[in-house]
Amino acid sequence: MLRAIQFTVAIAAVVATSLTSAHTVDKGLATISIEGRSVHYHLMLAVSAVTAQGAAGVDLGLRGGAPDYSPLVKAVREKVAVSSNGTACMPTTSDLIPPAQEGGLVVIDVRFACNDTPRTLTIRDDLFDVLGVQYHSIANVQWPGSSQQFVFMTQARDLQVELTGDTASRPARNFFLVGIEHILTGYDHLLFLLALILRGGNIWSLLKIITAFTLAHSVTLALAALNIVTLPERLVEATIALSIAYVAAENLFMRKAASHRWTVSFLFGLVHGFGFSNVLRELGLPQEGLLWSLLGFNLGVEAGQAIAVMAVVPLLLWLRKFKWEPRAVAATSIIVLAVGLVLFVERAVFAS
């Protein structure tokens, strides 16, 4: 029995470690401002994005002595291309602000000089070539009277913005893809969903559980992304971990967990919505653009959630044909409970 407990704790620690790292998005937050014939590219880059596996194209010398962040400036100057009206703009002055603390943000500023005032601005971002395919930049392009949001990804490297005329803020193009990516790589959210539906009951009960979770996190995602209601990130992340442990414990110790599971799903879904909102709120988008970004991102989260649920539910229904199904559910719930508790301790006690 002792060995079984030790084995469960060991699995939980390994899984929790991967969940913690997976929850950190390797991204840059870029503000691109057009000022006359000059384009100002301002990038806030998480150090984790540079040191992540796959980001082998930039060596900061972290293995010995003080880190050297100057290769990041070189990478931006070489891998970010700006064109005005079809003519390339040339990088001129550049600046770098190192992280204020270990694991913080590197700030990189590069100015591009154009031959004339941009009417059509084209931006190509190839930073993935040096920072790895998991990296992406969330960009806010600003010019007098308007703005546009875009997510640079390996499959979406080019952005063309028309700056002529009296245009309102335009919708983000591919926040839908970011939403799908966020839910499918947000393993703590997926683990919570798994714990919810392990003893979810029949199809009608499962539908109520998923609907309650969707409605709840959509509400708080909107409130948090629009800065109407915000909570400390540490509190949100710790509560998400606690929600995983709580639902797993219900699976083990409550006989009729499915009877009120939709209520639990709704209450904890409110907290998960605050977790989803961090990706959008960090950029500080203007409210006009944020509404469209929020809609696309939320639809992407729902699509990713639907993919995950449709992959798991048929397997759970198939398992119910066998006598050993309760033991399989119990064993899975024990592991999920242990992971949730390890995550909760790590996020509530040891998080900086």
C-alpha positions in Angstrom: 0.0 0.0 0.0 2.8 2.4 0.9 4.5 1.7 -2.4 1.3 2.4 -4.3 1.0 5.8 -2.5 4.6 6.6 -3.2 4.1 5.7 -6.9 1.0 7.9 -7.1 2.8 10.8 -5.5 5.7 10.4 -7.9 3.4 10.4 -11.0 1.6 13.4 -9.6 4.9 15.3 -9.2 6.0 14.6 -12.7 2.7 15.5 -14.2 2.4 18.6 -12.1 5.8 19.8 -13.3 4.8 19.4 -16.9 1.5 21.2 -16.2 3.3 24.1 -14.7 5.7 24.5 -17.6 2.9 23.9 -20.2 0.8 26.7 -18.7 3.5 29.2 -19.5 2.9 30.4 -23.1 6.1 31.1 -25.1 5.0 34.4 -26.5 6.0 37.9 -27.2 3.7 41.0 -26.8 4.4 43.4 -29.6 3.2 47.0 -29.9 3.9 48.4 -33.4 3.3 52.2 -33.7 3.3 54.2 -37.0 4.7 57.7 -36.4 5.0 59.6 -39.7 7.7 57.8 -41.7 8.9 55.8 -38.7 7.7 52.5 -37.5 8.4 51.7 -33.8 8.5 48.0 -32.9 8.3 47.4 -29.1 8.5 43.8 -28.0 8.1 42.4 -24.5 9.5 38.9 -24.5 9.3 36.3 -21.7 12.7 34.8 -20.9 11.0 31.4 -20.9 10.3 31.9 -24.6 14.0 32.2 -25.2 15.1 29.4 -23.0 12.3 27.0 -24.0 13.2 23.8 -25.7 13.4 24.4 -29.4 14.6 28.0 -29.0 18.1 27.0 -30.0 18.7 29.8 -32.4 19.6 32.4 -29.7 22.3 31.8 -27.2 22.1 34.2 -24.2 25.1 32.6 -22.4 22.9 31.6 -19.5 25.2 28.7 -18.5 27.9 30.8 -17.2 28.2 34.4 -15.9 25.7 37.2 -16.6 23.4 36.6 -19.5 23.9 38.5 -22.7 20.6 39.6 -24.2 22.0 41.4 -27.2 21.4 38.5 -29.6 17.7 39.2 -29.1 18.1 42.6 -30.6 20.0 41.1 -33.5 17.2 38.5 -34.0 14.5 41.2 -34.1 16.4 43.3 -36.6 17.0 40.3 -38.9 13.8 38.4 -38.5 11.2 41.1 -38.4 10.7 42.8 -41.8 8.7 46.0 -42.3 7.6 47.4 -45.6 5.8 50.7 -46.4 3.8 50.9 -49.7 5.8 47.9 -51.0 9.3 49.3 -50.1 11.3 47.9 -47.3 11.9 50.0 -44.2 15.3 49.8 -42.7 16.0 49.2 -39.0 17.8 52.1 -37.4 18.1 52.7 -33.7 17.5 49.9 -31.2 17.4 49.5 -27.4 17.1 46.7 -24.9 16.0 46.6 -21.3 17.0 43.4 -19.5 14.6 41.6 -17.0 14.2 43.4 -13.7 14.2 40.0 -12.0 15.1 36.4 -12.9 12.6 34.9 -15.3 11.0 38.3 -16.1 10.5 40.2 -19.4 13.1 41.4 -21.9 12.0 44.6 -23.6 13.3 45.2 -27.1 12.8 48.4 -29.1 13.7 48.7 -32.8 12.8 51.7 -35.0 12.4 51.3 -38.8 12.8 54.2 -41.2 10.6 54.3 -44.2 11.0 56.3 -47.5 7.5 57.7 -47.2 4.5 57.8 -44.8 2.9 54.3 -44.9 -0.4 53.9 -46.5 0.0 50.1 -46.7 2.1 48.6 -44.0 3.4 45.0 -44.4 5.0 43.2 -41.5 6.6 39.7 -41.6 7.7 38.0 -38.4 10.1 35.1 -38.7 11.2 35.0 -35.0 10.0 31.4 -35.0 13.1 30.5 -36.9 15.3 31.3 -33.9 12.8 31.0 -30.9 11.1 27.7 -32.0 7.8 26.8 -33.5 6.0 27.1 -30.1 6.7 30.8 -30.0 4.1 33.4 -31.2 3.8 37.1 -31.0 0.5 38.9 -30.1 0.7 42.2 -31.8 -1.2 45.5 -31.5 -0.6 47.7 -34.5 -1.4 51.4 -33.8 -1.7 54.4 -36.0 -3.5 57.8 -35.6 -7.2 57.1 -35.1 -7.2 53.3 -35.3 -5.6 50.0 -34.5 -5.5 46.4 -35.5 -4.6 43.2 -33.6 -2.9 40.1 -35.0 -1.2 37.0 -33.8 1.9 36.0 -35.6 2.3 32.2 -35.7 4.3 29.8 -37.8 1.4 29.4 -40.2 0.5 33.2 -40.1 3.8 35.2 -40.5 2.6 38.0 -42.7 0.3 41.0 -41.8 -0.8 43.7 -44.3 -2.5 46.8 -42.8 -4.3 49.4 -44.9 -3.8 52.8 -43.1 -5.8 55.0 -45.4 -9.3 56.4 -44.7 -11.2 56.8 -41.5 -11.3 53.2 -40.3 -12.3 51.8 -36.9 -10.4 49.2 -35.0 -10.4 46.0 -37.0 -11.0 42.5 -35.6 -8.2 40.2 -34.7 -7.8 37.6 -37.5 -6.5 34.5 -35.8 -7.3 34.7 -32.0 -9.6 31.8 -32.8 -6.5 29.6 -33.4 -4.9 31.0 -30.2 -8.0 29.9 -28.2 -7.8 26.4 -29.6 -4.1 26.2 -28.8 -4.6 27.6 -25.3 -7.2 25.0 -24.3 -5.4 22.1 -25.9 -2.1 23.0 -24.3 -3.7 24.2 -21.0 -3.4 20.7 -19.4 -4.8 21.8 -16.1 -8.0 22.9 -17.7 -8.2 19.6 -19.6 -7.5 17.7 -16.4 -10.4 19.5 -14.7 -12.7 18.6 -17.6 -11.6 15.0 -17.4 -12.3 14.9 -13.6 -15.7 16.4 -14.3 -16.9 13.9 -16.8 -15.3 10.8 -15.3 -18.5 10.4 -13.2 -20.7 12.7 -15.3 -23.6 10.3 -15.6 -25.6 9.9 -18.8 -25.4 12.0 -22.0 -27.9 14.6 -20.7 -25.9 15.0 -17.5 -22.6 15.4 -19.5 -24.3 18.0 -21.7 -25.3 20.0 -18.6 -21.8 19.8 -17.1 -20.1 21.0 -20.3 -22.7 23.8 -20.9 -22.4 25.0 -17.3 -18.6 25.2 -17.6 -18.8 27.0 -21.0 -21.3 29.6 -19.8 -19.3 30.3 -16.6 -15.9 30.7 -18.1 -17.3 32.8 -20.9 -18.7 35.3 -18.4 -15.5 35.7 -16.4 -13.3 35.6 -19.5 -15.2 38.6 -20.8 -15.2 40.5 -17.5 -11.5 39.9 -16.8 -10.4 40.6 -20.4 -12.3 43.9 -20.4 -10.8 44.8 -17.0 -14.2 45.0 -15.3 -13.3 42.3 -12.7 -9.8 41.0 -12.1 -8.3 38.7 -9.6 -4.6 38.1 -8.6 -3.1 35.6 -11.0 -1.6 33.6 -8.2 -5.0 33.2 -6.5 -6.6 32.2 -9.8 -4.0 29.6 -10.7 -4.0 28.1 -7.2 -7.8 27.8 -7.2 -7.7 26.1 -10.6 -5.5 23.5 -9.1 -7.8 23.2 -6.1 -10.7 22.7 -8.5 -9.0 19.7 -10.0 -8.4 18.1 -6.6 -11.9 18.8 -5.4 -13.7 17.2 -8.3 -11.4 14.2 -8.2 -12.1 13.8 -4.5 -15.9 13.9 -5.3 -15.4 11.1 -7.7 -13.8 9.0 -5.0 -15.9 9.8 -1.9 -19.4 10.9 -3.1 -21.9 8.3 -4.3 -24.0 10.7 -6.3 -21.5 13.1 -7.7 -23.3 13.5 -11.0 -26.5 14.8 -9.5 -25.0 18.2 -8.7 -21.9 18.1 -11.0 -23.2 20.8 -13.3 -23.3 23.2 -10.3 -19.7 22.4 -9.4 -18.8 22.8 -13.1 -20.3 26.3 -13.2 -18.8 27.5 -10.0 -15.2 26.4 -10.8 -15.8 27.4 -14.5 -16.0 31.0 -13.3 -12.4 30.7 -11.9 -11.1 29.0 -15.1 -12.4 32.0 -17.1 -10.1 34.3 -15.2 -7.3 31.9 -16.1 -8.2 32.0 -19.8 -8.3 35.8 -19.7 -4.6 36.2 -18.9 -3.5 35.7 -22.5 -5.6 38.7 -23.7 -5.3 41.0 -20.8 -1.5 41.0 -20.8 -1.5 42.8 -24.1 -3.6 45.7 -22.9 -5.6 45.9 -26.1 -7.9 48.8 -26.7 -11.5 47.9 -25.9 -12.7 48.1 -29.5 -10.2 45.6 -30.7 -10.4 43.5 -27.6 -14.1 42.8 -28.1 -13.3 41.1 -31.4 -10.2 39.4 -30.0 -12.2 38.2 -27.1 -14.9 36.7 -29.3 -12.4 34.9 -31.5 -10.4 33.6 -28.6 -13.5 32.4 -26.7 -14.8 30.6 -29.8 -11.4 29.0 -30.2 -11.5 27.8 -26.5 -15.0 26.3 -27.1 -13.8 24.6 -30.3 -10.7 23.1 -28.5 -12.9 22.1 -25.5 -15.3 20.3 -27.9 -12.4 18.5 -29.5 -11.1 17.3 -26.2 -14.6 16.2 -24.9 -15.5 14.4 -28.1 -12.2 12.5 -27.9 -12.8 11.4 -24.3 -16.5 10.8 -23.9 -16.8 7.9 -26.3 -14.0 6.1 -24.4 -15.7 6.7 -21.1 -19.0 5.4 -22.5 -17.2 2.3 -23.8 -15.6 1.6 -20.5 -19.0 1.5 -18.8 -19.6 -1.8 -20.5 -17.1 -3.5 -18.3 -17.3 -4.5 -14.6 -13.9 -3.1 -13.8 -14.9 0.4 -15.0 -15.4 1.7 -11.4 -11.9 0.7 -10.5 -10.5 2.4 -13.5 -12.4 5.6 -12.7 -11.2 5.4 -9.1 -7.5 4.8 -10.1 -7.7 7.8 -12.5 -9.3 10.0 -9.9 -6.6 9.2 -7.4 -3.9 10.3 -9.8 -5.9 13.4 -10.7 -6.4 14.2 -7.0 -2.7 13.9 -6.3 -1.8 16.0 -9.3 -4.3 18.7 -8.2 -2.9 18.8 -4.7 0.7 19.0 -5.8 -0.2 21.8 -8.2 -2.1 23.6 -5.5 0.8 23.5 -3.1 3.3 24.6 -5.8 1.1 27.5 -7.0 -0.1 28.7 -3.5 3.1 28.3 -1.5 6.1 28.3 -3.8 5.0 30.5 -6.7 6.9 33.8 -6.9 
